[in-house]
């Protein structure tokens, strides 16, 4: 008997929860839902782009370290001054590019944080109305 009452209560709670969720979804009108979905997709695409940029930066760092290794080897082998100078300039340019890319990724991260904050605020506002 106790088990039967418990099952009925559990069923009632689950049905009320399901109906509450369904009615909450209906409160957000169709256009707001579409706008929220587009915002959510934009945030996800931004996150994907940031991951790809970070991967590229990591790869650039690996290549730069290889160039530094090559420069050291050339110094040991007694390469010409012109060749060593060219290698140093290449490493310096690569370093600048990597720093610039990191700044860009950090800026993108700040922008994405703002977009996420705006999305959550818009979603809260849509649920209230």
C-alpha positions in Angstrom: 0.0 0.0 0.0 2.8 2.4 0.9 4.6 1.5 -2.3 1.5 2.2 -4.3 1.0 5.7 -2.7 4.7 6.5 -3.3 4.3 5.5 -7.0 1.2 7.7 -7.4 3.0 10.6 -5.8 6.1 10.2 -7.9 3.9 10.0 -11.1 2.0 13.2 -10.1 5.3 15.1 -9.4 6.8 14.0 -12.7 3.7 15.0 -14.6 3.5 18.4 -12.9 7.2 18.9 -13.7 6.7 18.0 -17.3 3.7 20.2 -17.7 5.5 23.1 -16.0 8.4 22.8 -18.4 6.1 22.6 -21.4 4.2 25.7 -20.3 7.4 27.6 -19.6 8.5 26.8 -23.2 5.2 28.2 -24.6 5.6 31.5 -22.8 8.6 32.5 -25.0 7.2 33.6 -28.3 8.3 32.1 -31.5 10.4 35.0 -32.7 12.3 35.4 -29.4 13.0 31.7 -29.4 14.4 32.0 -32.9 16.6 34.9 -31.9 17.8 33.1 -28.8 18.7 30.0 -30.9 20.6 32.2 -33.4 22.5 33.8 -30.5 23.3 30.4 -29.0 24.6 29.1 -32.4 26.8 32.3 -32.7 28.3 31.7 -29.3 29.1 28.1 -30.1 30.6 29.0 -33.5 32.8 31.7 -31.7 34.0 29.0 -29.2 34.9 26.7 -32.1 36.8 29.5 -33.8 38.7 30.3 -30.6 39.7 26.6 -30.2 40.9 26.5 -33.8 42.9 29.8 -33.3 44.5 28.4 -30.1 45.5 25.2 -32.0 47.1 27.4 -34.7 49.0 29.4 -32.2 50.3 26.3 -30.5 51.4 25.0 -33.9 53.1 28.3 -34.7 54.9 28.1 -31.3 56.2 24.6 -32.2 57.4 25.8 -35.5 59.1 28.8 -33.9 60.9 26.6 -31.4 62.1 24.5 -34.4 63.5 27.6 -36.0 65.3 28.6 -32.8 66.8 25.1 -32.6 67.9 25.4 -36.3 69.5 28.8 -35.6 71.5 27.3 -32.7 72.6 24.4 -34.9 73.6 26.8 -37.6 75.7 28.8 -35.1 77.5 25.6 -34.0 78.1 24.7 -37.6 79.5 28.1 -38.4 77.0 29.4 -40.9 77.5 32.8 -42.5 76.4 36.0 -40.7 73.8 36.8 -43.4 72.1 33.4 -42.9 72.1 33.8 -39.1 70.7 37.3 -39.4 68.0 36.1 -41.7 67.1 33.4 -39.3 67.0 35.9 -36.4 64.7 38.2 -38.4 62.4 35.3 -39.2 62.2 34.2 -35.6 61.5 37.8 -34.5 58.7 38.2 -37.1 57.2 34.8 -36.0 57.3 35.9 -32.4 55.5 39.2 -33.2 52.9 37.2 -35.2 52.3 34.8 -32.3 51.9 37.7 -29.8 49.5 39.4 -32.1 47.5 36.2 -32.5 47.3 35.7 -28.8 46.1 39.3 -28.3 43.4 38.7 -30.9 42.3 35.4 -29.3 42.1 37.2 -25.9 40.0 39.9 -27.4 37.7 37.3 -29.0 37.4 35.6 -25.6 36.3 38.8 -24.0 33.8 39.4 -26.8 32.5 35.9 -26.4 32.1 36.3 -22.6 30.0 39.5 -23.3 27.9 37.6 -25.9 27.3 34.8 -23.4 26.3 37.3 -20.7 24.0 39.0 -23.2 22.5 35.7 -24.3 21.8 34.7 -20.7 20.2 38.1 -19.9 18.0 37.9 -23.0 16.9 34.4 -22.1 16.1 35.5 -18.6 14.1 38.4 -19.9 12.2 36.2 -22.4 11.3 33.8 -19.6 10.0 36.6 -17.5 7.7 38.1 -20.2 
